[in-house]
C-alpha cells in the first residue's frame, strides 16, 4: 500500500465512524415510528386470527422477539398478556 494510504487511514476511519454515528442519530426517529406501526399491525393480525389457527411466520418471529423465547415455548396466556 502506498505511504499516503497509511498516513491517512486513521483520518478516513475516524470520518467513517463519525458519519455512522450521525446517520444512526438521524434515522432513529423514523425507525421508532416504523417499529410502532409494525407493532400495531402485528397486534391487529393476532387479534384477527381465529382461535385454533396457527400464526403467520412474521407473527411468530415478532412474538419470539418480544417475549425473548422460542415460539414453540410460548403459551396462549403469554400471547394474550403480550398484546394486552
MODELLER restraints for C-alpha pairs under 7 A, 6 or more apart:
rsr = mdl.restraints
at = mdl.atoms
rsr.add(forms.Gaussian(group=physical.xy_distance, feature=features.Distance(at['CA:42:A'], at['CA:59:A']), mean=6.32, stdev=0.5))
rsr.add(forms.Gaussian(group=physical.xy_distance, feature=features.Distance(at['CA:43:A'], at['CA:83:A']), mean=6.17, stdev=0.5))
rsr.add(forms.Gaussian(group=physical.xy_distance, feature=features.Distance(at['CA:60:A'], at['CA:71:A']), mean=5.96, stdev=0.5))
rsr.add(forms.Gaussian(group=physical.xy_distance, feature=features.Distance(at['CA:63:A'], at['CA:71:A']), mean=6.93, stdev=0.5))
rsr.add(forms.Gaussian(group=physical.xy_distance, feature=features.Distance(at['CA:64:A'], at['CA:70:A']), mean=5.41, stdev=0.5))
rsr.add(forms.Gaussian(group=physical.xy_distance, feature=features.Distance(at['CA:64:A'], at['CA:71:A']), mean=5.23, stdev=0.5))
